[in-house]
Amino acid sequence: MKIHPIGIAETASLTAGATTLNKAQQVLVQNTSTDGRYIHIEQVDASPARIASFYLQANQSVLVRKDYEDEIFASTGAAGTGAATDVLFTKTAFYA
């Protein structure tokens, strides 16, 4: 996989710690845990509304495309509960 990172990896745990990653559209998500984690995307307006989520296996990475204004975060629970500070998010650019 080829990626072009354009930001520093950061954590985003729970909805309170959700981030747009400086309005990233493409995000490299890296689960550094030995356990699976849930990744959530929220559409932000007056109150955040979760629009997508998926389970990421232990020690796996995936590229996620989201809208610029959408926030992303990780959790240990499917409902978005349980802190998950062992997932890293990096803003990336499209790469040919």
FENTARA-V211793 format. One record per backbone hydrogen bond with DSSP energy under -0.5 kcal/mol. CO is the residue of the C=O (numbers start at 0). NH is the residue of the N-H. If there is no record, write none. Layout:
co=CO nh=NH
co=CO nh=NH
This chain:
co=3 nh=92
co=9 nh=88
co=11 nh=73
co=12 nh=16
co=13 nh=16
co=14 nh=17
co=18 nh=71
co=19 nh=23
co=24 nh=65
co=25 nh=91
co=26 nh=28
co=26 nh=63
co=27 nh=29
co=27 nh=89
co=28 nh=30
co=28 nh=61
co=29 nh=31
co=29 nh=87
co=32 nh=58
co=36 nh=55
co=37 nh=74
co=38 nh=53
co=39 nh=72
co=40 nh=50
co=40 nh=51
co=41 nh=43
co=41 nh=70
co=42 nh=44
co=42 nh=48
co=48 nh=42
co=51 nh=40
co=53 nh=38
co=54 nh=56
co=55 nh=36
co=56 nh=59
co=59 nh=30
co=61 nh=28
co=63 nh=26
co=63 nh=65
co=66 nh=69
co=70 nh=41
co=71 nh=18
co=72 nh=39
co=73 nh=13
co=74 nh=37
co=76 nh=79
co=80 nh=75
co=80 nh=76
co=81 nh=75
co=83 nh=86
co=85 nh=31
co=87 nh=29
co=88 nh=9
co=89 nh=27
co=90 nh=5
co=90 nh=6
co=91 nh=25
co=92 nh=3
